[in-house]
Amino acid sequence: MPLCVAFDCDGVLADSISSWKTIHDHFGTDSKDMLQQFMAGKMTDAEFMAADIALWKEVSPKIHRDDIFRAFSGCKLMKGAKEIVADLKAAGVHVAIVSAGVDIYVQSIAAMVKADDWIANGFEFDDDGWLLDEGVVRVPSMEKYTSIHKLLGILECPPERLVCVGDSSMDLSMYVDGSTFIGFNPQRDSAKKAFADAGIPVVNSNDLADLRPYLGL
Ligand SMILES: [Mg+2]
């Protein structure tokens, strides 16, 4: 039995491709070109977030926190999310969410599944709730191990007792020496290939119940 399970959010506990894409869809914008540059290492997380915000502000110069909440109103949990988190917690396992997605959204997912802990990237707003131009990077999307190391330190959990679950190639950066990584429902070809190359177990299903045997449930 693991002592800690760290889930990615988008595409794992949440049934959405990307919380960033959800906001782009809301404003009718598209960050595909930037994503390619980012994946090629030509852009930092902070630059990518500021560029995303700039695109939205081209469409809507003043964006309120409530607008961001509204963008996420149609989002749902992945099938089996509440149940698997509840059963892990009942077995004494610490359940964390480590996401490079949007904090407002990840926080609401964490509350819905009753996770012990969550960390994500996000936004800053002025005192009246208007979105500022720069984002806040807490989880570098290609160096998610930085958050994992912090988590293990706080919990005094040896890496051997940690299981990470992710759906994208970037989630492989959650891996730290000695830990276990499980791929869940990879959609992008880049994820399928990265998981195959890494030789990790992959659950090809969109029902988190199928992950249970890998977590000792
Ligand atoms: Mg994901």
Boltz pocket constraint, residues with backbone or C-beta under 6 A from the ligand:
constraints:
  - pocket:
      binder: B
      contacts: [[A, 8], [A, 9], [A, 10], [A, 11], [A, 12], [A, 17], [A, 166], [A, 167], [A, 168], [A, 171]]
      max_distance: 6.0
